[in-house]
Amino acid sequence: MDVPLDTYHIELQKQSSLLLAPPQRGVSGDRLIDLESWLPITAADRSANWKHAAFHNVTAMMGAGVLALPNAMVYLTWGPGILMLILSWIITLFTLWQMVEMHEAVPGRRFDRYHELGQEAFGPKLGLWIVVPMQLVVEVGVDIVYMVTAGKSLQHAYSITCGDHCQLQDSIVFWIFLFAIVQLVLAQLPNFNSIAAISLAAAIMSISYSTIAWAIPAHYGHTLPGNIELLQPVSYDFPPFKPVQLVQAGGSAVQKAPEDLSTADRWFGAFTALGTIAFAYAGHNVVLEIQSTLPSTPHEPSKIAMWRGVKFAYGVVAIGYFPVALIGYWAYGNQVTDDIITFVSRPTWLVVIANLMVVVHVIGSYQVIN
């Protein structure tokens, strides 16, 4: 049994080496065109440390989805909601640890990208067909969410700032296009090391707007800023109606929807809430790429520094996520909508800053994810 097994692994290594070697398929004069030169991972690129891994992971994991966590609690209520927050945190941390361990699972090799790990597990050809389509679905989906999130945040900040004189207030397409231009420029940066400063700024912004998201309800309690009363006393029962957010010039208002929520609506809301919590813990699709920037030796493999950075990042995520979800739900009960910053809408200067922080974070996160 040993001989066939060794022969299989030798052949697999040969095929993988041929497929994963930097391709040189074009010639321009006397110069070969290296298709891998756009995303190089060489010894010179493996110069990061655990701090870089920490803020890259914070940028990739923490997203604007944190602002919807209080609304997720509306449909799950206290017990199931807290349980799902904790379980999601533990499960995603465990799966992230698995990815860190698999980066150098085969002695002498580093799986710098997902498709390389898939090829090792399922074979050179089947691995690509299994991994790449799913990876593309995730990438495209996340990119769409980030573009819409950035566009909405820019639009909201603009509408608050300019009051009744907003010609572009209703045109979210313009703001998405503006975000896309910024990404087009930043996309020319070649690798992770070149976006370290952008990623650090994005991580700081994510922590900052998460803090704003729980600090406002913690300060004002069961009333909205400006002594604005809620539609009804705070309740933690299943919502009898769905609050509707109407964004207006200079602020926003919350109105009661004319129809009550049916049992089917509540079940649908509960499953949507589970998806909201699951989506909030993102970033797994770039774990291998982040770890590939770390140096590795037989005495100190890259997983040591990477795991240290991951633990720090997940501590930051817990500090950011749990207060937003719990304090936001405590303050407004089953009336809070799916964006707590838009829901409170005041003080306006702080809401504008928070929206711009979301934009900066999404700019950096978009680069890290892609």
N, C-alpha and C positions, 0 to 999 in steps of 0.2 A: 504493500500500500504506500510506502514512503516514496518509492521512485516515481510513480505516476503523479503523486501530489507535488513533489519538487519540480517535475517537468512542467506541470500545469502552471505553477507560480512563475517559473522562469519564462515561459511563453507569454504569460499575462504581463509580466514586467516589460518584455520586449515590445508587445503591442501598445502598451500604455506609453512607453517611452517614445515610440514613433508618433503616436497621436498627439501627445502633449508637448513634444519638442517644438520650440519656437519656429513656426512656418516661415519659409522664405520663398514666396511663390512669384514674386515680381522682380523685374530688373529695370532700373532706371539708369541708363548709361553703364558705367562700371560699378554702380552701387546696388547692392541687393536691398530690397525693401523687406524689413522685418515686420510682419503683421502684429507681433506681440509688443512692438515698441510703444504702442499707445497705452498699454497697461502693463508695464514691466514689473516683475517681482524678482529682483536680483539681490545679491548679497548687500549691495549698497543701499537697497531699499529697506532692509531689515534692521533699521536703526532706531526703532521706537522703543518705548518702555511701558511699564504697567500704567503709568499716568495717561499716556496716549490711549492705551486700550480702554481705560476707564471712561474718558470723556467721549471717545468714539462710540462706546456702547451706550452711554447716557443719551447722546444725540440720536442714535438709531432707535433706542427703546422708547424714550419719553416723547410723546407726540401730543398734538392738540386733542387727541381722543380722551385725555385726562379730563377735559372740560365737560365731557358727557357722562362721567361716572356718577355724579349725583342723580341724574335722570335715570341711570341704570338701576340705582337703588330704589327708585320709585316703584318699579315693577317687581323687584325681588324682595323688598322690605328689609328690615334690619337683619334678621337671622340669616336667611339665604344669601343676602347681599354681602355681608361680611364674610361668610363662608366662601363664597365664590371669589372674592378679592384675594383671600389668603391662599386658596387652592391654586388659583391662576398664578400667583406669585411663586409658589413652591414648584408647581409643575414646569413653568417656563424656565425657572432657575435650574432645575434638574436637567431639562433637555439642553439648555445652554452648556451645562457642564459636560454632557455627553459630546457635544460638538467640539468643545475644547480638547477633550481627551482623544477624539478621533483625528485631530489635525496631524498628529504624528504617530498614528496607530501602527503604521508599517515602518520598521527600522530603516533609516536612511532616506525616507521620503517625507515630504510635507505636502499635504493636500491644501493648496492655497485657494481653490475655488470649489464650489459645490459639484460641478460636473466631474472633477477629478475624483472626488470621494465616491460619486455615483458609479464611475467607471471601475473603480477598485472593487465595489460591492457587487455590481451586476454585470461587469464585463465592459470592454471598450466601446461597443456599439449600443448595446441595450441600456447601459448606464446613461448615455446621452439622451436617448429617447424617453427615459423615465424621469430624469432630473430636469432637463432644460425646459420642456413645455410647462411644467409646474412652476419653475422658477420665473419664467416669462409672465405667467398669469399673475403671480404675486407682485412682480416688479411693475407691470402695467397698472394693476389695481392700486397699488400704493402710490404710484406717480399721479394717477388721476385724483386720488383723495388729497394728496399734498397740494396739487395745483388748485383745486376747488377751495381748500382750506385757506391757502394764501390769498386767493382772490376775494373770498368773503371777508377775511380779516382786513385787507387793505380797503375794501369797499366800506366796511363798517367804520373804520377809523376816519376815512374821508368824509362820510356822511355826518359823523358827529362833529368833526372839525369845522366844516363849512356851513352847517345849519341848513337853511332853506334855499341856498344858492348852489346846489350840487347838480351840475349838468350831467356828471358821470355817475350819479348815485345809483341809478338802476341798471347800469351796464357792467355786470360782473365779468363779461368777456374781456373788456379792456384791462381789468386788473389781472386776470389770468395771463393775458398776453404779455403784460409788463413783467410778471413773474417768470414767464418762459424766456424772455430776453435775458434776464439776469442769469438764468440757468444755462443758457446757450454760451454765455461768456465764461462762466465758471467751469463748464464742461471741458474747456480746453486744458485745464490743469491735468497733469498726467497720472498722478497716483495719490494714495492716501497721505503720504508725507506732505504733499504740496497743499493739502486742504486742512492741515492740522489746526491752523489758527481759526479757520471758518468753523470747523467742528467744535472747537473749544467755545467760541462765541455762541454757537447754537446750543450747546449744553448749558451754558450760563443762562441763556434766555429761557430755556425750558424750565429750569428750576425757578426762575424769577416769576414767570407768568403763572406757574402752578401755585406759588406762594401767594400771589395776588388773588388767585381764584378761591383760596380758603380763608385768606385774611379778611376780605370784605364781609362775608357772611358771619365770620367769627366776631367781628367788631359790631355789626349792626343787629345781630341776633335774628329774631323772627320778623323783622321789618326790612324793607328795601331801603337803600340809601336815600336820604331826603325825606325820611319819615313817611314813605309811601307804604300804605297798608297792602297786605296780600289780599287776594280775592276772598279768602275765608280763613278761619283759624288754622294753624299748622296741624296737619294730620299725617300719620304714618300708615294709614290703611291703604288698601288698593285704591288707585285714583278713580273717582267717580266721573271725571271728565279729563280731556287732554288739553293742557294749557297751550295756547297758540301764541307764538312770538311775532309781533308786528314791529319791524324795525322802521323807525321814523327819523326824520331829520332832527339832529340834536339829541337823540336818545332812542329809547324803545319802550314799548308798552306790552303788558300781558293781558290778554282777554280770554274769557271763557268761551270755549267752543260750544255751539248751540246743541250738539248731540252728545249724549252720554256714551261712555265706553261700554261696549258689550263684553261678555265673557271671552269671546274669541279675540277681541282687541287686547284684553289683558294678557291672554296667553301669548299672543303675538308680541306684545311688548316685553314679556318676560324672556322669550327667546332672543329678541333683539338686544335686550340688556346683557344676556350671556355673550352675544357676539361683540357688544361694545367693550366688555371687560376683557375678552380674549384679544381683541384688536389692539387694546391699549398697551399690551405687553408685546412690543414688536422688536425687530432687530436681528432675529435669528438668521435671516438670509444673508447677512454680511459678517457673521462671526468668523468664518474661515479667512476672509479677506483681511479683517482686522488683525487676527492672529498672525497672518503672514508677514506683517510689518515688524514683528518682534524677532530679535536674534535668538538662536537656539544652539546649545552645545550639549554634549553628552552629560555633563555635570549639572547643567541648568537648562532643561528644555523649555521651549516657549510657553508651554502650558502653565508653568509656575507664575510667570508674570501676567499671563492672560487671565488666569483664574483670580489672581489678586485684583486685577482691574475689573473683572466681572462682579466680584463680591462688593467692591466699592460702588459700582454702578447700580447694582440692585438695592443697595442700601439707600442710595439717592432716590431711586424709583419709589421705594416704599415710603420715604419721607415726603415725596411729592404727591403720590397717588392717594394714600389712605386718608390724609387730612382733607383733601378736596372732596373725595366721595362722602366721607362721614360728616364733616362739618357742613358741607353744602346741603346734604339731605336733612341733617338736624335742623338747620335754620329755616328751610322752606318746605320741607315735607314733600308731599306728592304733587306740589304745584310747580316744582323746578323743571325747566325745559332742558333741551339737550345741549345747551351751551351756557354754562353758569355765568360767564363774564357778560355775555349779551343779555342774560336774564336780569342781572342786577343793574346793569347799564349806567350806574353812577358809583362814585364820582366820575364825571365824564373824562377828565384829564387822565385818571388812572386807567380807565377802560381803553382809551386811545393808546396809552403806553403798552398795556397788556396785549392789544391786538398787533401792534408793531413788533412786540417781542415774539409773538406767534409767527409772524412773517419771517423774522430773522432766523428763528429756529427751523422753520420748514425749509428755508433756503439751504441751510447747512445739512439738514437731515436728508434732503433730496440728493445732495452730492454724496453723502456717505452711503445711502442705500443703493445708489447707482454706480 
